[in-house]
Amino acid sequence: MTADVEIDHVTMRFGDFVAVRDATLTIKAGEFFSFLGPSGCGKTTLLRLVSGFMEPTEGRILIGAKDMRGIGPNKRPTAMIFQNLALFPLMSVADNIAFGLEVRGMGKAERRKRADELLDLIALSGQGDKKVSELSGGQRQRVAIARALAVQPDVLLLDEPLSALDLKLRQHMRAELRAIQKRTGVTFIYITHDQGEALAMSDRVAVMRAGEIEQVADPVTLYDRPETDFVAGFVGEINRIPGRLTAREDGTVVLETACGPLRARLTREPPAGAPLALFVRPERLVLGDGGGPNAVTATLASSSFEGANIHLVSTLADGSPFLVQVANAGVPVALHPGQNFTVSFKVEDALALPQGAAA
């Protein structure tokens, strides 16, 4: 089974501090949904409200259309995986997986059968009699997932479960988690500050800042069409060039900037008189003047070789930072620190947004 999760005008206060402010959204049944944001933005508080470890100061949490107020975590159709996994080191892998079933009074033979089914699901067939200490970090991660799934929750809650793993293993486990979610159809709610995790795994992502939800969208929309200054800067690398609106035509605007006039897409009408900024991703920039309406001159400060790409850390005429990403084509970039160079970009690759809180 699986279920919708409705967060209905939820506010959570701790004294004078507001951890979550008027959050409203619906997480669809069977969806892999992530809350993304910096530390202290309220994402873990929201997860604990869904799990029942906290009750909202205002608003409601509904799971499967049922109001959860007054229902404790052990009575909700949810299971939670914490950062530290909390596996029992003296128990076998199978006993760890079946622990929740034992608490619910299921017989030993039936518990073992369910544990073996879940070991098949997480690609650890035949490993049930091992101790947890005999498993790798990634295998322990999968055991924690199996233990959570053993009680057949409608909703699985994951609080930054990959944060302690090294980069290669985190990348591997992203694919594992997504595959397990697809196979089971359980609603996954995932908490992370890692934008790569959120974009790679999620059907939709909610970006949070200071207790408020800034934007909810699928990963492609979130990356290519951010709605706020904060989302544009938090989700991936981006260049921000403040400007003054001077003209508009057919969904595009011209901004007068320190680099001269630049044209960008306008995806939503800004508040009257709001100062704007142009945003463009470093990988959308092309060395040289492409002959289009957008070209800027930058001064190289340093370059960073990162395998598939080369990052050119630069400054604009007003001293503001500017990052250019060039694909590694096997030919050195013929630039040296202190040298001026020109980059160009398409109008459709630039976005004009109201200036606000920057990430």
VEXLOGU-345107 format. One record per residue: residue in one letter; x, y, z of N, C-alpha, C in turn. Coordinates in steps of 0.1 Angstrom, whole numbers, padded with zeros to 4 digits, always signed. Example, Ala and Ser with C-alpha at 12.3 -4.5 7.8 and 13.67 -1.06 7.14 Angstrom:
A+0132-0057+0078+0123-0045+0078+0132-0033+0078/S+0128-0022+0071+0137-0011+0071+0129+0000+0079/
***
This chain:
M+0008-0012+0000+0000+0000+0000+0009+0012+0000/T+0003+0024-0004+0009+0037-0003-0001+0047-0002/A+0003+0059+0001-0007+0070+0005-0002+0083+0002/D-0011+0093-0002-0008+0107-0002-0005+0112+0011/V+0004+0122+0012+0007+0129+0024+0004+0144+0022/E-0005+0149+0030-0009+0163+0028-0004+0171+0040/I+0003+0182+0037+0008+0191+0047+0000+0204+0045/D-0009+0206+0054-0019+0216+0053-0017+0228+0062/H-0011+0239+0057-0009+0251+0064-0002+0249+0077/V+0009+0241+0077+0016+0237+0089+0026+0248+0093/T+0025+0251+0106+0035+0260+0112+0040+0253+0125/M+0053+0254+0127+0059+0248+0139+0068+0259+0146/R+0064+0262+0159+0071+0272+0167+0078+0265+0178/F+0090+0270+0182+0097+0266+0194+0099+0280+0202/G+0089+0283+0210+0090+0296+0217+0088+0307+0206/D+0097+0316+0205+0096+0327+0196+0102+0323+0182/F+0108+0312+0181+0115+0308+0169+0105+0300+0160/V+0103+0303+0148+0094+0296+0138+0103+0287+0129/A+0102+0274+0132+0110+0265+0124+0104+0262+0110/V+0091+0261+0110+0083+0259+0097+0072+0269+0097/R+0070+0276+0086+0060+0287+0085+0050+0284+0074/D+0038+0281+0077+0026+0280+0068+0030+0271+0056/A+0035+0259+0058+0039+0250+0047+0026+0243+0042/T+0024+0243+0029+0013+0236+0023+0017+0229+0010/L+0015+0216+0010+0018+0209-0003+0012+0195-0001/T+0010+0188-0012+0006+0174-0012+0016+0165-0019/I+0021+0155-0012+0030+0145-0017+0022+0133-0022/K+0023+0130-0035+0014+0121-0041+0018+0106-0037/A+0008+0098-0037+0011+0083-0034+0021+0078-0044/G+0031+0070-0039+0040+0064-0048+0051+0073-0053/E+0052+0085-0048+0061+0095-0053+0074+0095-0045/F+0086+0097-0052+0098+0100-0045+0100+0115-0043/F+0098+0120-0031+0097+0134-0029+0108+0138-0020/S+0115+0149-0023+0127+0153-0015+0124+0168-0010/F+0128+0170+0003+0130+0183+0008+0144+0187+0008/L+0148+0198+0001+0161+0202-0001+0163+0216+0005/G+0174+0218+0012+0177+0231+0018+0189+0231+0027/P+0194+0242+0031+0206+0243+0040+0202+0239+0054/S+0212+0237+0062+0210+0233+0076+0201+0244+0083/G+0192+0240+0091+0183+0250+0098+0172+0255+0090/C+0169+0250+0078+0158+0256+0070+0144+0250+0074/G+0144+0239+0082+0131+0234+0086+0127+0221+0080/K+0136+0215+0071+0132+0203+0064+0131+0191+0074/T+0140+0189+0083+0140+0178+0092+0128+0180+0102/T+0125+0192+0106+0113+0195+0114+0101+0190+0107/L+0099+0193+0094+0088+0188+0087+0087+0173+0086/L+0099+0166+0085+0099+0152+0085+0094+0146+0098/R+0098+0152+0109+0094+0148+0122+0079+0150+0125/L+0074+0161+0119+0060+0163+0120+0052+0152+0112/V+0057+0148+0101+0050+0138+0093+0051+0124+0101/S+0062+0122+0107+0065+0109+0114+0057+0108+0127/G+0053+0120+0133+0046+0120+0146+0055+0122+0158/F+0068+0124+0156+0076+0127+0167+0074+0141+0172/M+0067+0150+0164+0063+0163+0168+0049+0165+0164/E+0042+0174+0170+0028+0179+0166+0029+0193+0162/P+0023+0197+0150+0024+0211+0146+0017+0220+0155/T+0023+0232+0156+0017+0243+0164+0004+0247+0157/E+0004+0248+0144-0008+0251+0136-0008+0242+0124/G-0020+0240+0118-0022+0232+0106-0023+0217+0109/R-0024+0209+0098-0026+0195+0099-0017+0187+0090/I-0014+0175+0094-0007+0165+0086-0018+0154+0083/L-0020+0151+0070-0029+0140+0067-0022+0129+0059/I-0024+0117+0062-0018+0106+0055-0030+0097+0050/G-0031+0095+0037-0042+0088+0032-0055+0094+0035/A-0056+0108+0036-0067+0116+0039-0072+0115+0053/K-0064+0109+0062-0067+0108+0076-0058+0118+0084/D-0064+0126+0092-0057+0136+0101-0049+0128+0111/M-0036+0131+0112-0027+0124+0121-0026+0130+0135/R-0033+0141+0137-0031+0148+0150-0035+0138+0161/G-0027+0137+0171-0029+0128+0183-0025+0114+0181/I-0020+0110+0168-0016+0097+0165-0001+0096+0166/G+0005+0088+0175+0019+0087+0177+0027+0080+0166/P+0040+0081+0166+0048+0076+0155+0046+0061+0154/N+0044+0053+0165+0042+0039+0164+0029+0035+0158/K+0019+0044+0157+0006+0041+0152+0004+0047+0138/R+0013+0054+0133+0012+0060+0119+0017+0050+0109/P+0011+0051+0096+0016+0042+0086+0029+0046+0079/T+0038+0049+0088+0051+0054+0083+0063+0046+0090/A+0074+0046+0083+0087+0041+0089+0098+0051+0086/M+0108+0052+0095+0118+0062+0093+0132+0056+0094/I+0140+0061+0085+0155+0058+0085+0163+0070+0089/F+0170+0069+0100+0178+0080+0105+0192+0080+0099/Q+0199+0091+0101+0213+0092+0096+0222+0081+0101/N+0221+0077+0113+0230+0068+0119+0225+0053+0117/L+0214+0051+0110+0208+0038+0107+0203+0030+0119/A+0210+0031+0130+0205+0025+0143+0203+0010+0141/L+0212+0003+0134+0211-0012+0134+0216-0018+0147/F+0212-0030+0150+0216-0037+0162+0228-0045+0159/P+0240-0042+0164+0252-0049+0161+0253-0064+0165/L+0246-0067+0175+0246-0081+0180+0236-0090+0174/M+0227-0085+0166+0217-0093+0159+0222-0096+0145/S+0217-0107+0139+0220-0111+0126+0213-0101+0116/V+0217-0101+0104+0211-0092+0094+0196-0095+0093/A+0192-0108+0092+0178-0112+0092+0170-0107+0104/D+0176-0108+0116+0169-0104+0128+0168-0089+0128/N+0177-0082+0123+0176-0067+0122+0164-0064+0113/I+0163-0070+0102+0152-0067+0093+0139-0070+0099/A+0138-0081+0106+0125-0086+0111+0122-0081+0125/F+0130-0072+0130+0128-0067+0144+0114-0061+0146/G+0110-0052+0137+0097-0046+0138+0085-0056+0137/L+0087-0067+0130+0077-0077+0129+0076-0085+0142/E+0088-0087+0148+0087-0094+0161+0080-0086+0172/V+0082-0072+0171+0075-0064+0181+0060-0064+0178/R+0056-0067+0166+0042-0068+0162+0036-0082+0165/G+0044-0091+0170+0039-0104+0173+0039-0115+0162/M+0046-0112+0151+0047-0122+0141+0056-0134+0145/G+0052-0146+0141+0059-0158+0144+0073-0158+0137/K+0082-0166+0143+0096-0167+0139+0097-0171+0124/A+0090-0182+0120+0092-0187+0107+0087-0176+0097/E+0076-0170+0100+0070-0160+0091+0079-0148+0090/R+0085-0144+0101+0095-0133+0102+0107-0136+0093/R+0112-0148+0093+0124-0151+0085+0120-0152+0071/K+0108-0156+0067+0104-0157+0053+0103-0142+0048/R+0098-0133+0056+0097-0119+0051+0111-0113+0050/A+0119-0116+0060+0133-0111+0059+0140-0116+0046/D+0139-0128+0043+0145-0134+0031+0140-0127+0018/E+0127-0124+0018+0121-0118+0007+0127-0104+0005/L+0129-0097+0016+0134-0083+0016+0149-0084+0012/L+0156-0094+0017+0170-0096+0013+0171-0097-0002/D+0162-0104-0008+0162-0105-0023+0159-0092-0029/L+0150-0084-0023+0147-0071-0029+0159-0061-0029/I+0167-0062-0018+0178-0053-0017+0191-0059-0022/A+0190-0070-0030+0202-0077-0036+0212-0082-0026/L+0207-0087-0014+0216-0093-0004+0211-0108-0001/S+0207-0115-0011+0202-0128-0009+0213-0137-0003/G+0208-0145+0007+0217-0154+0014+0226-0148+0025/Q+0224-0135+0027+0233-0128+0037+0226-0127+0051/G+0215-0133+0053+0207-0131+0065+0213-0135+0078/D+0222-0145+0077+0229-0150+0090+0241-0142+0093/K+0246-0133+0085+0257-0125+0088+0254-0115+0099/K+0265-0111+0106+0264-0100+0115+0264-0086+0108/V+0259-0076+0113+0259-0063+0107+0273-0058+0104/S+0282-0061+0114+0296-0057+0113+0303-0063+0101/E+0298-0074+0096+0304-0080+0084+0301-0074+0071/L+0292-0064+0071+0287-0058+0059+0294-0045+0056/S+0294-0041+0043+0300-0028+0039+0290-0017+0043/G+0294-0005+0042+0286+0006+0045+0273+0007+0036/G+0275+0004+0023+0263+0004+0014+0254-0008+0017/Q+0259-0019+0021+0251-0031+0025+0243-0028+0037/R+0249-0021+0047+0242-0018+0059+0231-0008+0056/Q+0234+0001+0047+0223+0011+0043+0211+0003+0037/R+0214-0007+0029+0203-0014+0023+0195-0023+0034/V+0202-0027+0044+0196-0035+0055+0186-0025+0063/A+0191-0013+0065+0182-0003+0072+0169-0001+0064/I+0171+0000+0051+0159+0002+0042+0150-0010+0043/A+0155-0022+0042+0147-0034+0043+0140-0035+0057/R+0147-0031+0067+0140-0032+0081+0128-0022+0081/A+0130-0010+0075+0119-0001+0074+0107-0006+0066/L+0111-0013+0055+0100-0018+0046+0093-0030+0051/A+0100-0037+0061+0094-0050+0066+0080-0048+0072/V+0078-0036+0078+0065-0034+0085+0054-0029+0075/Q+0058-0028+0062+0049-0024+0051+0043-0011+0053/P+0051-0001+0055+0046+0013+0057+0040+0019+0044/D+0031+0028+0045+0026+0035+0034+0036+0046+0029/V+0043+0051+0039+0053+0062+0037+0066+0059+0043/L+0077+0060+0036+0090+0058+0042+0097+0071+0042/L+0102+0075+0054+0108+0088+0057+0123+0086+0059/L+0131+0093+0051+0146+0091+0051+0153+0105+0054/D+0159+0105+0066+0166+0117+0071+0181+0117+0068/E+0185+0122+0056+0199+0123+0051+0206+0110+0054/P+0201+0099+0049+0206+0086+0052+0220+0083+0045/L+0224+0091+0035+0236+0088+0028+0247+0097+0032/S+0245+0106+0042+0255+0117+0045+0268+0111+0050/A+0268+0099+0056+0281+0094+0062+0289+0086+0052/L+0283+0084+0040+0290+0075+0030+0300+0083+0021/D+0310+0077+0016+0319+0084+0007+0312+0087-0007/L+0318+0095-0015+0312+0100-0027+0308+0089-0036/K+0317+0079-0039+0313+0068-0048+0302+0060-0043/L+0302+0057-0030+0291+0049-0025+0278+0057-0024/R+0279+0070-0021+0266+0078-0022+0260+0078-0036/Q+0268+0079-0046+0263+0079-0060+0257+0065-0063/H+0263+0055-0058+0258+0041-0061+0245+0039-0053/M+0244+0044-0041+0232+0042-0033+0220+0051-0038/R+0223+0062-0045+0212+0070-0051+0204+0061-0060/A+0212+0054-0069+0205+0045-0079+0198+0034-0072/E+0204+0028-0061+0198+0017-0054+0185+0021-0047/L+0185+0033-0041+0173+0038-0034+0162+0040-0044/R+0165+0046-0055+0155+0049-0065+0149+0036-0071/A+0158+0026-0073+0153+0013-0078+0144+0006-0068/I+0148+0007-0055+0140+0000-0045+0126+0007-0044/Q+0126+0021-0045+0114+0028-0044+0105+0025-0056/K+0110+0023-0068+0103+0020-0080+0097+0006-0078/R+0105-0004-0073+0100-0017-0072+0089-0019-0062/T+0090-0011-0051+0080-0013-0040+0067-0004-0042/G+0069+0008-0048+0058+0017-0050+0055+0025-0037/V+0063+0024-0027+0060+0031-0014+0064+0046-0016/T+0056+0054-0010+0059+0069-0010+0072+0071-0002/F+0082+0077-0008+0094+0081-0002+0095+0096+0001/I+0098+0100+0013+0100+0114+0016+0114+0115+0021/Y+0122+0122+0014+0137+0122+0016+0142+0136+0020/I+0150+0137+0030+0156+0150+0034+0170+0150+0031/T+0175+0161+0025+0189+0163+0021+0193+0177+0019/H+0205+0180+0021+0211+0193+0018+0219+0192+0005/D+0220+0180-0001+0228+0177-0012+0219+0178-0025/Q+0222+0189-0033+0213+0191-0044+0214+0179-0055/G+0226+0173-0056+0228+0162-0065+0219+0151-0062/E+0219+0147-0049+0210+0136-0044+0195+0139-0048/A+0191+0151-0045+0177+0155-0047+0173+0155-0062/L+0182+0160-0070+0179+0161-0085+0180+0147-0091/A+0189+0138-0086+0191+0125-0093+0180+0115-0089/M+0174+0116-0078+0165+0106-0073+0150+0110-0074/S+0147+0123-0073+0133+0127-0069+0124+0128-0082/D+0111+0125-0079+0101+0129-0089+0098+0144-0088/R+0098+0149-0075+0097+0164-0073+0105+0167-0060/V+0108+0180-0060+0117+0185-0049+0110+0198-0044/A+0110+0200-0030+0107+0212-0024+0119+0219-0018/V+0123+0231-0023+0134+0238-0018+0129+0247-0007/M+0136+0246+0005+0132+0254+0017+0143+0264+0021/R+0138+0275+0026+0147+0285+0032+0141+0291+0044/A+0148+0291+0055+0143+0298+0067+0129+0294+0071/G+0126+0281+0070+0113+0276+0074+0102+0277+0064/E+0104+0283+0052+0094+0284+0042+0098+0276+0029/I+0088+0272+0023+0090+0265+0010+0091+0275-0001/E+0102+0276-0008+0105+0285-0019+0099+0281-0032/Q+0100+0268-0035+0095+0263-0048+0094+0248-0047/V+0084+0243-0054+0082+0228-0055+0081+0225-0070/A+0089+0216-0075+0089+0213-0089+0097+0200-0092/D+0095+0195-0104+0104+0184-0108+0118+0189-0110/P+0128+0180-0109+0142+0184-0110+0146+0193-0122/V+0141+0190-0134+0145+0197-0146+0139+0212-0145/T+0127+0213-0141+0121+0226-0139+0128+0234-0128/L+0132+0228-0117+0138+0234-0106+0152+0240-0111/Y+0159+0232-0119+0172+0236-0124+0171+0247-0135/D+0162+0245-0144+0162+0253-0156+0153+0265-0154/R+0143+0264-0145+0133+0275-0144+0131+0278-0129/P+0141+0282-0122+0139+0285-0107+0131+0298-0107/E+0123+0299-0096+0114+0310-0094+0118+0321-0085/T+0129+0318-0077+0134+0328-0068+0149+0329-0069/D+0154+0340-0064+0169+0343-0063+0175+0331-0056/F+0169+0328-0044+0175+0317-0036+0176+0304-0043/V+0165+0300-0049+0165+0287-0056+0175+0286-0067/A+0176+0297-0075+0186+0298-0086+0200+0296-0081/G+0203+0302-0069+0216+0301-0064+0219+0288-0056/F+0209+0282-0050+0211+0270-0042+0212+0257-0050/V+0204+0257-0061+0203+0245-0069+0213+0246-0081/G+0225+0241-0078+0236+0242-0089+0243+0255-0089/E+0254+0255-0096+0262+0268-0098+0255+0277-0107/I+0255+0290-0104+0249+0300-0113+0256+0313-0112/N+0255+0321-0122+0261+0335-0122+0249+0344-0121/R+0251+0354-0113+0240+0364-0109+0246+0378-0113/I+0239+0385-0122+0243+0398-0126+0231+0408-0124/P+0232+0416-0114+0221+0426-0111+0219+0436-0123/G+0207+0440-0125+0204+0449-0136+0192+0457-0134/R+0189+0466-0143+0177+0475-0143+0169+0472-0156/L+0157+0470-0154+0148+0467-0165+0147+0479-0174/T+0150+0478-0187+0149+0489-0197+0139+0486-0208/A+0136+0473-0211+0127+0470-0222+0122+0456-0220/R+0111+0453-0227+0105+0440-0227+0098+0437-0240/E+0099+0424-0244+0092+0420-0257+0091+0405-0257/D+0079+0400-0260+0076+0386-0262+0082+0377-0252/G+0080+0380-0239+0085+0371-0229+0099+0372-0225/T+0106+0382-0231+0120+0385-0228+0121+0400-0223/V+0132+0402-0215+0135+0416-0211+0149+0419-0213/V+0151+0432-0214+0165+0438-0215+0169+0444-0202/L+0180+0440-0196+0185+0446-0183+0197+0454-0186/E+0198+0465-0181+0210+0473-0181+0219+0469-0170/T+0231+0464-0172+0239+0458-0162+0253+0465-0162/A+0262+0461-0153+0275+0466-0153+0283+0461-0165/C+0277+0450-0172+0284+0445-0184+0277+0450-0197/G+0268+0460-0195+0261+0465-0207+0247+0459-0207/P+0239+0461-0218+0226+0456-0219+0226+0441-0222/L+0218+0433-0214+0217+0419-0216+0202+0415-0217/R+0199+0405-0225+0185+0400-0227+0184+0387-0220/A+0172+0385-0214+0169+0372-0207+0154+0369-0208/R+0151+0356-0205+0137+0351-0204+0131+0357-0191/L+0118+0360-0192+0110+0364-0181+0099+0354-0179/T+0100+0345-0169+0090+0334-0168+0078+0338-0160/R+0079+0348-0152+0068+0353-0144+0069+0368-0141/E+0058+0374-0140+0058+0389-0139+0064+0393-0125/P+0074+0401-0125+0080+0405-0112+0071+0416-0105/P+0072+0418-0092+0064+0428-0086+0069+0442-0091/A+0059+0451-0092+0062+0464-0097+0074+0471-0090/G+0083+0476-0098+0095+0483-0092+0105+0474-0086/A+0103+0461-0086+0113+0452-0080+0126+0452-0088/P+0138+0453-0081+0151+0452-0088+0153+0438-0093/L+0158+0436-0105+0160+0423-0111+0174+0420-0112/A+0177+0407-0115+0190+0402-0118+0189+0391-0129/L+0200+0390-0136+0200+0380-0147+0208+0368-0141/F+0203+0356-0144+0210+0344-0139+0213+0335-0152/V+0225+0330-0152+0229+0321-0163+0239+0311-0157/R+0237+0298-0161+0245+0287-0156+0259+0287-0163/P+0269+0284-0155+0283+0285-0161+0285+0275-0172/E+0278+0264-0173+0279+0255-0184+0272+0259-0197/R+0264+0270-0196+0257+0275-0208+0265+0286-0215/L+0277+0289-0209+0285+0300-0215+0294+0294-0225/V+0297+0302-0236+0306+0298-0247+0317+0308-0248/L+0329+0303-0248+0341+0312-0250+0340+0320-0263/G+0342+0333-0263+0341+0341-0275+0328+0348-0277/D+0328+0357-0286+0315+0364-0289+0308+0357-0300/G+0296+0351-0296+0288+0343-0305+0280+0351-0315/G+0281+0364-0314+0273+0372-0323+0259+0375-0319/G+0255+0369-0308+0241+0371-0303+0240+0384-0294/P+0228+0386-0288+0226+0398-0280+0234+0398-0266/N+0239+0386-0262+0245+0386-0249+0260+0382-0249/A+0268+0391-0246+0283+0389-0245+0288+0397-0233/V+0296+0391-0225+0303+0398-0214+0317+0396-0214/T+0325+0405-0208+0339+0404-0207+0342+0401-0192/A+0351+0391-0190+0355+0388-0176+0370+0387-0175/T+0375+0387-0163+0389+0386-0161+0392+0374-0153/L+0401+0365-0158+0404+0352-0152+0412+0354-0139/A+0407+0348-0128+0414+0348-0116+0422+0335-0114/S+0415+0324-0117+0422+0311-0116+0414+0301-0124/S+0420+0290-0127+0413+0279-0133+0414+0266-0125/S+0404+0258-0126+0404+0245-0118+0400+0234-0127/F+0409+0224-0128+0407+0212-0137+0400+0202-0129/E+0388+0198-0134+0380+0188-0126+0376+0176-0135/G+0385+0172-0143+0383+0160-0151+0375+0163-0164/A+0362+0161-0163+0354+0163-0175+0352+0178-0178/N+0354+0186-0168+0352+0201-0170+0364+0209-0165/I+0365+0221-0170+0375+0231-0165+0367+0243-0160/H+0369+0247-0147+0362+0258-0142+0371+0270-0143/L+0366+0281-0149+0373+0294-0150+0367+0303-0140/V+0374+0305-0129+0370+0314-0118+0374+0328-0122/S+0364+0337-0124+0367+0350-0130+0359+0361-0122/T+0362+0374-0126+0354+0385-0121+0349+0394-0133/L+0338+0401-0131+0333+0410-0140+0339+0424-0138/A+0335+0433-0146+0340+0447-0146+0338+0453-0132/D+0327+0450-0125+0324+0456-0112+0330+0448-0101/G+0338+0438-0104+0344+0430-0094+0336+0418-0089/S+0324+0416-0093+0316+0405-0089+0321+0392-0095/P+0319+0381-0087+0324+0368-0092+0316+0363-0104/F+0323+0355-0113+0317+0350-0125+0324+0337-0128/L+0316+0326-0129+0322+0313-0132+0318+0308-0146/V+0328+0303-0153+0327+0297-0166+0331+0283-0166/Q+0322+0274-0171+0326+0259-0171+0328+0255-0186/V+0339+0250-0189+0343+0246-0202+0345+0231-0202/A+0339+0224-0212+0341+0210-0213+0355+0207-0217/N+0361+0196-0211+0374+0192-0214+0375+0185-0227/A+0380+0192-0237+0381+0186-0250+0395+0181-0254/G+0403+0180-0243+0417+0175-0245+0427+0185-0250/V+0422+0198-0251+0431+0209-0255+0431+0219-0244/P+0443+0223-0239+0444+0233-0228+0437+0246-0232/V+0430+0252-0222+0424+0265-0224+0435+0276-0223/A+0436+0283-0234+0447+0293-0236+0445+0306-0229/L+0443+0306-0216+0441+0318-0208+0450+0317-0196/H+0454+0329-0191+0462+0329-0179+0456+0339-0169/P+0459+0338-0156+0453+0347-0146+0456+0362-0150/G+0446+0370-0148+0447+0384-0152+0443+0388-0166/Q+0441+0378-0174+0437+0380-0188+0422+0382-0189/N+0418+0392-0198+0404+0394-0201+0400+0385-0212/F+0387+0380-0211+0382+0372-0222+0367+0374-0223/T+0361+0370-0234+0347+0373-0237+0340+0359-0237/V+0328+0359-0231+0319+0348-0232+0306+0352-0237/S+0298+0344-0244+0285+0347-0249+0275+0336-0244/F+0262+0340-0245+0252+0330-0241+0239+0334-0248/K+0230+0324-0249+0218+0325-0256+0207+0332-0247/V+0198+0339-0253+0187+0345-0245+0180+0334-0237/E+0177+0323-0244+0169+0313-0237+0176+0306-0225/D+0189+0308-0224+0197+0302-0213+0199+0312-0202/A+0193+0324-0203+0194+0334-0193+0180+0337-0187/L+0179+0339-0174+0166+0341-0167+0167+0353-0159/A+0157+0362-0160+0155+0374-0152+0146+0371-0140/L+0151+0374-0128+0143+0371-0116+0144+0383-0106/P+0134+0386-0098+0136+0396-0088+0147+0393-0078/Q+0155+0403-0075+0166+0401-0065+0160+0399-0051/G+0165+0389-0044+0161+0385-0031+0172+0379-0023/A+0168+0371-0013+0178+0364-0005+0186+0355-0014/A+0199+0357-0014+0208+0348-0022+0212+0336-0014/A+0215+0325-0021+0219+0313-0014+0233+0314-0010/
***
